[in-house]
Amino acid sequence: MPRLGESVAIPLVVISQDDDHLSTINTLLRDAGHAVHCSRVEDADGLREVLRTTAPELVLLFTSVDGLEPADAVAVLEQGPPPAPPLLVVDEAADEAAIAAAMAAGARDLVTLGNRARLIAVASRELAAQRLRLALEGVVSSAHEYKQELRKLMKGASEAIADVHEGIVVAANPAWMELLGLEAEDQLVGQPFMDLFSGSDQPGIKGALVACLRNKWQGGLLHVSARRADGSALPMDLRLESATIDGEAAVRVIVQAGRSAEQSPQEMLEEAVARDPSTRLWQRQYFIEMASERLAQPLPGGVRCVAYLRPDEFARVNQNVGLLESEDLLAQLADLMREFMLPNDVYGRFGGTMFAAVLERGTMTDVSAWAEQVCKAVAGHVFGTGEHSTNLSCTIGICEAQGERESLASLLAEAESACRRGREAGGNRLQLSAQGTQSLRLRQLDEMWLPRLRAALMHNRLRLVHQPVVSLNDDLQGALDTRIRLHDEEGQVVLPGEFLPPAERAGMMKNIDRWVIGASLSFCAARRPPLLFIRLSRDSVVDPSIADWLRARAAQANVRPGQVCLQVSEDIVAQQLRETSELSSKLRRLGFLFAVDHLGIGRDSAQLLQHVPMHYLKIDGSLMQGLHKDPDVQQRVREIVEEARRLGIRTIAERVESANTIAVLWQLGVGYVQGNFNTTQDVVLEDLTLVEQVAV
């Protein structure tokens, strides 16, 4: 922040539709000794845009601007970083009543071009006052940082703390040295921070450091693996905070204390007994208890499944490294699996070389992506013990849980059977379970659901819920993604994965879409979100009347079209390319926004960007599974983001579930994320859960 008396350009904004106003204000203030740099905008949208890149110290609003009242301009200014710049209203004439009205609306004063001496005096007064406010803001901020520093120092060495400036460790307390097994301070201080961690963790750490430096990091935990002096790996949970070192921005990295620090000795002993000594995963009997308990809990969203993993040809490994050393290899295999673990996952060693897990993900595509990432990581890792090293591959069988009534025993049996078939087919693969005849199951589902769907529409038992779309690199705040739920006859919530497929097969999606749109417009009218995403099915995409119907309903609800973004999934776009392109173009002409979601899993994802005009694209959540560990997937996402940026399309990552993933996405330039975070102590983004329920 410039100091009082410094000769620097003062950013100033003139809201007017007349270039002469800009020239007059610029000349008056420069002649009065103020080195101003004036920018002119014509409306509220222009003011919002200039506030994204500039911090003006004074704003002048000419009353000749149509449709922008002083109160509206003040509201826009207050949405920016504090302190908001003062607003002066410029009118053709001024009296006490007009001045009082302007100040009541939030302006600092009202001036005229006719009394230029008063205009200069008022502008000088407000510029000086704003400089003082900025100086006070800096003092308060510095005082706050100082208090924070004192608190941290008082904590002593109970946590490992390191300061990182421009990627280099510039300070570290003894706890860091102890964790890494280092003897001399210069083995850590002065070294590149990322060199302390495994190569697969480095992209995420780099992204998190840069985000923290730019005050974009939201405080989540990074789950990484550090390299100790003896070559062993040490799992760590890192917390990042902004810091200042000699007046320059830096990052403070704190190793999050393990849960054991909060446990009683009895709890620590019980957990130690329940863990397998080699792999630190749950032992068989404890895994069965925890997995059964998890399966009995209602699923809040997405899918739940059981995975069964076995290394391939482990007899050969025993021969290569010996029976005693092979246990170390299984421990390394468990460490690789743990890198892909999410907070709600339950992992266990089921016996011998067998591992099992209960997983919760957004879709079965995400589960498949998880399994493929694990197989890839295992196949690409060199397993070493003592004087020997070898390679491994593994096969994973997956069985989806269809409800809380399914037993762990039956799910494990299906997953084990699938794993066995995969091993017989050559191994090193994912094998999905096939329970029953799919067509018969679909017919039974449709017979059950169709009357229930008709009754739900008739008795208004559909509900909307909204998931926040949170900004990483862009500035839009408060955007929401619309989801649908059904309340059954007993008032229980039913997820869309159960009732939408039967509705689609029965041709009911057009009716459901129109209900969702109508309810969403009512929500927009009542809550005024800046942007609301609404999904369209294939039936609506091919319906030529949908755009005009939407325009009429929006006008009836008094909703601005720019508040609404219609989104269509990539698979629908690929099959209905002409219809989607025509719909997108028509919606854009009417003022609505358009997006393609679940993008990135098709063969020609990049081609869609060329053929379909869109404002946003949503990168499919399956690409988020293991993103922080896989350079190939990172490159795929980077190519999508770069092409979108070239075309002026904003990017949103779907089903983001870890701080490591957010760190990589930030570095790749993704603008927004939405996901299903487990809101425990390591929350990365606030309220990434479904936050609203609306009945219409």
ABEGO torsion letter per residue (X at the ends): XBBBGBBBBBBBBBBBABAAAAAAAAAAAAAAGBBBBBBBBABAAAAAAAAAABBBABBBBBAABBGBBAAAAAAAAAABBOBBBBBBBBBABBBAAAAAAAAAAGBABBBBAABAAAAAAAAAAAAAAAAAAAAAAAAAAAAAAAAAAAAAAAAEAABBBBBBBGGBBABBBAAAAAAAGBABAAAABGBBAAAABBAAAAAAAAAAAAAAAAGABAGBBBBBBBBBAAGBBBBBBBBBBBBBBGGBBBBBBBBBBBAAAABBAAAAAAAAAABBAAAGBBBAAAAAAAAAAAAABBBAEEBBBBBBBBBBGAAAAAAAAEAAAAAAAAAAAAAAAAAABBAABBBBBAEEABBBBBBBBABAAAAAAAAAAAAAAAAABBBBBEABBBBBBBBBBBBBBAEAABBAAAAAAAAAAAAAAAAAAGEGBBBBBBBEBAAAAAAAAAAAAAAAAAAAAAAGABBBBBBBBBBAABABBGBBBBBBBBBBAAGBBBBAAAAAAAAAAAGAAAAAAAAAAAAAAAAAAAAGBABBBBBBBAAAAABAAAAAAAAAAAAAAGBBAAABBBBBBAAAAAABAAAAAAAAAAAAAAGBBBBBBGBGABAAAAAAAAABBBABBBBBAAAABGAAABAAAAAAAAAAAAAAAAAGBBBBBBGBABAAAAAAAAAAGBABBBBBBBBBAABABBGABBABBBBX
